[in-house]
Amino acid sequence: MIEIQVDQLLAGYGRTFYWLSKETGISHTTLWRLKKGKALGINFDTLEKICTALQCQPGDVLTVPNHKKRQKTQISARVASAGSKKKR
């Protein structure tokens, strides 16, 4: 699951969710849902507003936990292995 790093970014800038809500026009409820991982997704417009307010890039706001990367690498290795077996 992709994680939203808004909390950490705000702490780095010394800002609050209240400030971000006022600065972007994004409701406090929406920001809270993003923070708590309760949101099912994020609109590009919302992401752009957050990035503009915090002067950052989408990759600074969104992260994929390391364990997912390891799983993807393992899956890729299995697919490559299965592909090489088929060629024989």
C-alpha distances in whole Angstrom, upper triangle without the diagonal:
4,6,10,13,15,17,18,19,21,22,23,25,27,26,25,22,26,27,24,24,28,27,25,26,22,23,22,20,18,17,17,14,12,13,13,9,11,11,10,11,13,16,18,20,19,17,20,22,20,20,24,24,23,24,21,19,16,15,16,14,10,9,7,7,11,10,8,11,13,12,12,16,17,16,18,21,21,22,24,26,26,27,30,31,32,34,36
4,7,10,13,14,15,16,18,20,20,22,24,23,22,20,23,24,21,22,25,24,22,23,20,21,20,19,16,15,16,14,11,12,12,9,12,11,10,9,11,14,15,18,16,13,17,19,16,17,20,21,19,21,17,15,12,11,12,10,7,6,5,7,11,11,9,11,14,14,14,17,18,18,19,22,23,23,25,27,28,29,31,33,33,35,38
4,6,9,11,11,13,15,16,17,19,21,20,19,17,20,21,18,19,23,22,20,22,18,19,18,17,15,13,13,12,9,9,9,7,11,10,11,11,11,14,15,18,15,13,16,17,15,15,19,19,17,19,16,15,12,11,11,8,6,5,6,7,11,12,11,13,16,16,16,19,21,21,22,25,26,26,28,30,31,32,34,36,37,39,41
4,6,8,9,10,12,14,15,16,18,16,15,13,17,17,14,16,19,18,16,18,15,16,15,15,12,10,11,10,6,6,9,7,11,10,12,10,10,13,13,15,12,10,13,14,11,12,16,15,14,16,13,13,10,10,9,6,5,7,9,10,14,16,15,16,19,20,20,22,24,24,25,28,29,30,31,34,34,35,37,39,40,42,44
4,6,6,6,9,10,11,13,14,14,13,12,16,16,13,15,19,18,16,19,16,17,16,16,14,11,12,12,9,7,10,10,13,13,15,14,13,16,16,17,14,12,14,14,11,11,15,14,12,14,11,12,10,9,7,5,6,7,10,11,14,17,16,17,20,21,21,23,26,26,27,29,31,31,33,35,36,37,39,41,42,43,46
4,6,5,6,9,10,11,12,10,10,9,12,12,10,12,15,14,13,15,13,14,13,14,12,8,10,11,8,7,10,11,14,13,16,14,12,15,15,15,12,10,13,12,8,10,13,11,9,12,11,12,11,11,9,6,8,11,14,15,18,20,20,21,24,25,25,27,29,30,30,33,35,35,36,39,40,40,42,45,45,47,49
4,6,5,6,9,10,10,9,8,8,12,12,11,13,16,15,15,17,15,15,13,14,13,10,10,12,10,7,10,12,14,15,18,17,16,18,19,19,15,14,16,15,12,13,16,14,11,15,14,15,14,14,11,9,11,13,16,16,19,21,21,22,25,26,26,28,31,31,32,35,36,37,38,40,42,42,44,46,47,49,51
4,5,5,6,9,10,10,10,11,15,14,13,16,18,17,17,20,18,19,16,18,17,13,13,15,13,10,13,14,17,17,20,19,18,20,20,21,17,15,17,17,13,13,16,14,11,14,12,14,14,13,10,9,11,12,15,15,17,20,20,21,24,25,26,27,29,30,31,33,35,36,37,39,41,41,43,45,46,48,50
4,5,5,6,9,9,10,11,14,13,11,14,16,15,15,18,16,18,16,18,17,13,14,16,13,11,15,16,19,18,21,19,17,19,18,18,15,13,15,14,10,10,12,11,8,10,9,11,12,12,8,8,11,12,16,17,19,22,22,22,25,27,27,28,31,32,32,34,36,37,38,40,42,42,44,46,47,48,51
4,5,5,6,5,6,7,10,9,8,12,13,12,13,16,15,16,14,16,15,12,13,15,13,11,15,16,19,19,22,20,18,19,19,19,16,14,15,14,10,11,13,10,8,11,11,14,14,15,11,10,14,15,19,20,22,25,25,26,28,30,30,32,34,35,35,38,40,40,41,44,45,45,47,50,50,51,54
4,5,5,6,7,10,13,12,12,15,16,16,17,19,18,19,16,19,18,14,15,18,16,13,16,18,20,21,24,23,21,23,23,22,19,18,19,18,14,15,16,14,11,14,14,16,17,17,13,13,16,17,20,20,22,25,26,26,29,30,31,32,34,36,36,38,40,41,42,44,46,46,48,50,51,53,55
4,6,8,10,13,15,14,13,17,18,17,18,21,20,21,19,21,21,17,18,20,18,15,18,20,23,23,26,24,22,24,23,23,20,18,19,18,14,14,15,13,10,12,12,15,16,16,12,12,16,16,20,20,22,25,26,26,28,30,30,31,34,35,35,37,40,40,41,43,45,46,47,50,51,52,54
4,5,9,11,13,11,11,15,15,14,15,18,18,20,18,21,20,16,18,21,18,16,20,21,24,23,26,24,22,23,22,22,19,17,17,16,13,13,13,11,8,10,11,15,16,17,13,13,17,19,22,23,25,28,28,28,31,33,33,34,37,38,38,40,42,43,43,46,48,48,49,52,53,54,56
4,7,10,12,10,11,14,15,14,16,19,19,20,17,20,20,17,17,20,19,16,19,22,24,24,27,26,24,25,25,24,21,20,20,18,15,16,16,13,11,14,15,18,19,20,16,16,19,21,24,24,27,30,30,30,33,35,35,36,39,40,40,42,45,45,46,48,50,50,52,54,56,57,59
4,7,8,6,7,11,11,11,13,15,15,16,14,17,17,13,15,18,16,14,18,20,22,22,25,23,21,22,22,21,18,17,18,15,12,14,14,11,9,13,14,17,18,19,16,15,18,20,24,24,27,30,30,31,33,35,35,36,39,40,40,43,45,45,46,48,50,50,52,54,55,56,59
4,5,5,6,9,10,11,12,14,13,13,11,14,14,11,11,15,14,12,15,18,19,19,23,22,20,21,22,20,17,17,18,15,12,15,15,12,11,15,16,19,19,20,17,15,18,20,24,24,27,29,29,31,33,34,35,37,39,39,40,43,44,45,46,48,50,50,52,54,55,56,59
4,5,5,6,9,10,10,11,10,10,7,10,10,7,8,12,11,10,12,15,16,16,19,19,16,18,19,18,14,15,16,13,11,14,15,12,12,15,16,18,18,19,17,14,17,19,22,23,26,28,28,29,32,33,33,35,38,38,39,41,43,43,45,47,48,48,51,53,53,55,57
4,5,5,6,9,10,10,10,9,7,10,12,9,10,14,14,13,15,18,18,18,22,21,19,20,21,19,15,17,18,14,13,16,16,13,13,17,18,21,20,22,20,17,20,23,26,27,30,32,32,33,36,37,37,39,41,41,42,45,46,46,48,51,51,52,54,56,57,58,61
4,5,5,6,9,10,10,11,10,13,14,11,13,16,15,15,18,20,21,20,23,22,19,20,20,18,15,16,16,13,11,14,13,10,11,14,16,19,19,21,19,17,20,23,26,27,30,33,32,33,36,37,37,39,42,42,42,45,47,47,48,51,52,52,54,56,57,58,61
4,5,5,6,8,8,9,8,12,11,8,11,14,13,12,16,17,18,17,20,19,16,16,16,14,11,12,13,9,8,10,10,7,8,12,13,16,16,18,16,13,16,19,23,24,28,30,29,30,33,34,34,36,38,38,39,42,43,43,45,47,48,48,51,53,53,54,57
4,6,5,5,5,6,6,9,9,7,10,13,12,13,16,17,17,16,19,18,15,15,16,14,11,13,13,10,9,13,13,10,12,15,16,18,18,20,18,15,18,21,24,26,29,31,30,32,35,35,35,37,40,40,40,43,44,44,46,49,49,49,52,54,54,55,58
4,6,5,7,8,9,12,12,11,14,16,16,16,19,21,21,20,23,21,18,18,18,16,13,15,15,11,11,14,13,10,13,16,18,20,20,23,21,18,21,24,28,29,33,35,34,35,38,39,38,41,43,43,43,46,48,47,49,52,52,52,55,57,57,59,62
4,6,8,10,11,15,14,12,15,18,16,17,20,22,22,20,23,21,18,17,17,14,12,13,12,9,9,11,10,7,10,12,15,17,17,20,18,16,20,23,26,28,32,34,33,34,37,38,37,39,42,42,42,45,46,46,47,50,51,51,53,56,56,57,60
4,5,9,10,13,12,10,14,16,14,16,19,20,20,18,20,18,14,13,13,10,8,10,9,6,7,10,8,7,10,12,14,15,15,18,17,15,17,21,24,27,30,32,31,32,35,36,34,37,40,39,39,42,44,43,45,48,48,48,51,53,53,54,57
4,6,9,11,10,10,14,15,15,16,19,20,19,17,20,18,15,14,14,11,9,12,12,8,10,13,12,10,14,16,17,19,18,21,20,17,20,23,26,29,32,34,32,34,37,37,36,39,41,41,41,44,46,45,46,49,50,50,52,54,54,56,59
4,7,8,7,7,10,11,11,13,16,16,16,14,16,14,12,11,13,10,7,10,11,8,9,12,12,11,13,16,17,18,16,19,18,15,17,21,23,25,29,31,29,31,34,34,33,36,38,38,38,41,42,42,44,46,47,47,50,52,51,53,56
4,5,5,6,9,10,11,13,14,16,14,13,16,15,13,13,15,13,10,13,15,12,12,16,16,14,16,19,20,21,19,22,21,17,19,22,25,26,30,31,30,32,35,35,34,37,39,39,40,43,44,43,45,48,48,48,51,53,53,54,57
4,5,5,6,9,10,10,12,14,13,13,16,16,14,15,17,16,12,14,16,14,13,16,17,15,16,19,20,21,20,22,20,17,19,21,24,25,29,30,29,31,34,34,34,37,39,38,39,42,43,43,45,48,48,49,51,53,53,55,58
4,5,5,6,9,10,10,12,10,10,14,14,13,15,17,16,13,15,18,15,14,18,19,18,19,22,22,23,20,23,21,18,19,21,23,24,28,29,28,30,33,33,33,36,37,37,38,41,42,41,44,46,46,47,50,51,51,53,56
4,5,5,6,9,10,11,9,8,11,11,9,11,14,13,9,12,14,13,12,15,17,16,17,20,19,19,17,19,19,15,16,18,20,22,26,27,25,27,30,30,30,33,35,34,35,38,39,38,41,43,43,44,47,48,48,50,53
4,5,5,6,9,10,10,9,12,12,10,12,14,13,10,11,13,12,10,13,15,13,14,17,17,17,15,17,16,12,14,16,19,20,24,25,24,26,29,29,29,32,34,33,34,37,38,38,40,43,43,44,46,48,48,50,53
4,5,5,6,8,8,9,13,13,12,15,17,17,13,14,17,15,13,17,19,17,17,20,19,20,18,19,18,14,15,17,19,20,24,25,24,26,29,29,29,32,34,33,35,38,38,39,41,43,43,44,47,48,49,51,53
4,5,5,6,5,5,9,10,10,13,16,16,13,14,17,16,14,17,20,18,18,21,20,20,18,19,18,14,14,16,18,18,22,23,22,24,27,26,27,30,31,31,32,35,36,36,38,40,40,41,44,46,46,48,51
4,6,5,6,5,9,8,8,11,13,14,11,11,14,14,11,14,17,16,16,18,17,17,14,15,14,11,10,13,14,16,19,21,19,21,24,24,24,27,29,28,30,33,34,33,36,38,38,39,42,43,44,45,48
4,6,8,8,12,12,12,15,16,17,13,13,16,15,12,15,18,16,15,18,17,17,15,16,14,11,11,13,15,15,19,20,19,22,24,24,25,28,29,29,31,33,34,35,37,39,39,40,43,44,45,47,49
4,5,8,11,12,13,17,19,20,16,16,19,19,16,19,21,20,19,22,21,21,18,18,17,14,13,14,15,15,19,19,19,22,24,24,25,27,29,29,30,33,34,34,36,38,39,40,43,44,44,47,49
4,6,8,9,11,15,17,18,15,15,19,19,16,18,21,21,20,22,20,20,17,17,16,13,12,12,13,13,17,17,16,19,21,21,21,25,26,25,27,30,30,31,33,35,35,37,39,40,41,43,46
4,6,9,11,14,17,18,15,16,20,19,17,20,23,22,22,24,23,22,19,20,19,16,14,16,16,17,20,20,19,22,24,23,24,27,28,27,29,32,32,32,35,37,37,38,41,42,42,45,47
4,5,7,11,14,15,12,13,16,17,15,18,20,20,20,23,21,20,17,18,18,14,13,15,15,17,21,21,19,22,24,23,23,27,28,27,29,32,32,32,34,36,36,37,40,41,41,44,46
4,7,10,13,15,13,14,17,18,17,19,22,22,22,24,22,21,17,18,19,16,14,15,15,17,20,20,18,21,23,22,22,25,26,25,26,30,30,29,32,34,34,34,38,39,38,41,43
4,7,10,12,10,10,14,15,14,16,19,20,20,21,19,17,14,15,16,13,11,13,14,16,20,20,18,20,23,22,21,24,26,25,26,29,29,29,31,34,33,34,37,38,38,40,43
4,6,8,7,7,10,11,11,13,15,16,16,18,16,15,11,13,14,11,10,13,15,17,21,22,20,21,24,24,23,26,28,27,27,31,31,31,33,35,35,35,38,40,40,42,45
4,5,5,6,9,10,11,12,14,16,17,18,16,15,12,15,16,13,12,16,17,21,24,25,23,24,27,27,25,28,30,29,29,33,33,32,34,37,37,37,40,42,41,43,46
4,5,5,6,9,10,10,12,14,15,16,14,12,9,13,14,12,12,15,17,21,24,25,23,23,27,27,25,28,30,29,29,32,33,32,33,37,37,36,39,41,41,42,45
4,5,5,6,9,10,10,12,14,15,14,13,11,15,16,14,14,18,20,24,27,29,26,27,30,30,28,31,34,33,32,36,37,36,37,40,41,40,43,45,45,46,49
4,5,5,6,9,10,11,12,14,13,13,11,14,14,11,12,16,19,22,25,27,25,26,29,29,28,30,33,32,32,36,37,36,37,40,41,40,43,45,45,46,50
4,5,5,6,9,10,11,12,10,9,7,10,11,8,9,13,16,19,22,24,22,23,26,26,25,27,30,29,29,33,34,33,35,38,38,38,41,43,43,44,47
4,5,5,6,9,10,10,9,9,8,11,12,10,12,16,19,22,25,27,25,25,29,29,27,30,33,32,31,35,36,35,36,40,40,40,42,45,45,45,49
4,5,5,6,9,10,10,11,10,14,13,11,14,17,21,23,27,29,27,28,31,32,30,33,35,35,35,38,39,38,40,43,44,43,46,48,48,49,52
4,5,5,6,8,8,9,9,12,10,8,11,15,18,21,24,26,25,25,29,29,28,31,33,33,33,36,38,37,38,41,42,42,44,47,47,48,51
4,6,5,5,5,6,6,10,8,8,11,14,18,20,23,26,24,24,28,29,27,29,32,32,32,35,37,36,37,40,41,41,43,45,46,46,49
4,6,5,7,8,10,13,12,11,14,18,21,24,27,29,28,28,31,32,31,33,36,36,35,38,40,39,40,43,44,44,46,49,49,49,52
4,6,8,11,12,15,13,12,15,18,22,24,27,30,29,29,32,34,32,34,37,37,37,40,42,41,42,45,46,46,48,51,51,52,55
4,5,9,10,12,10,10,13,16,20,22,24,27,27,26,30,31,30,32,35,35,35,38,40,39,40,43,45,44,46,49,49,50,53
4,7,10,12,10,11,14,17,21,23,25,28,27,27,30,32,30,32,35,35,35,37,40,39,40,43,44,44,45,48,49,49,52
4,7,8,6,8,11,13,17,19,21,25,24,23,26,28,27,28,31,32,31,33,36,35,36,39,40,40,42,45,45,46,48
4,5,5,7,9,12,15,18,20,23,21,20,24,25,24,25,28,28,28,30,33,32,33,36,37,36,38,41,42,42,45
4,5,5,6,9,12,15,18,21,19,18,22,23,21,23,26,26,25,28,30,30,30,34,35,34,36,39,39,40,43
4,5,5,7,10,13,15,18,16,15,19,20,18,20,23,23,23,25,28,27,28,31,32,32,34,37,37,38,41
4,6,7,11,13,15,18,18,17,20,22,21,22,25,26,25,28,30,30,31,34,35,35,37,40,40,41,44
4,7,10,13,16,18,17,17,21,22,21,23,26,26,26,29,31,30,32,34,36,36,38,40,41,42,45
4,7,10,13,15,14,14,18,18,17,20,22,22,22,25,27,27,28,31,32,32,34,37,37,38,41
4,6,9,12,11,11,14,15,15,16,19,20,20,22,24,24,26,28,29,30,32,34,35,36,39
4,6,8,7,7,11,12,11,13,16,16,17,19,21,21,23,25,26,27,29,31,32,33,36
4,6,6,7,9,10,11,13,15,16,17,19,21,22,23,25,26,27,29,31,32,34,36
4,5,5,6,9,10,11,12,14,15,17,19,20,21,23,24,26,27,29,31,32,34
4,5,5,6,9,10,11,12,14,15,17,18,20,21,23,24,26,27,29,31,32
4,5,5,6,9,10,10,12,14,15,16,18,20,21,22,24,26,27,29,31
4,5,5,6,9,10,10,12,14,15,16,18,20,21,22,24,26,27,29
4,5,5,6,9,10,11,12,14,15,16,18,20,21,23,24,26,28
4,5,5,6,9,10,11,12,14,15,16,18,20,21,23,25,26
4,5,5,6,9,10,10,12,14,15,16,18,20,21,23,25
4,5,5,6,9,10,10,12,14,15,16,18,20,21,23
4,5,5,6,9,10,10,12,14,15,17,19,20,22
4,5,5,6,9,10,10,12,14,15,17,19,21
4,5,5,6,8,10,10,12,14,15,17,19
4,5,5,6,9,10,11,12,14,16,17
4,5,5,6,8,10,11,12,14,16
4,5,5,6,9,10,11,13,15
4,5,5,6,9,10,11,13
4,5,5,6,9,10,11
4,6,5,6,9,10
4,5,5,7,9
4,5,5,7
4,5,6
4,5
4
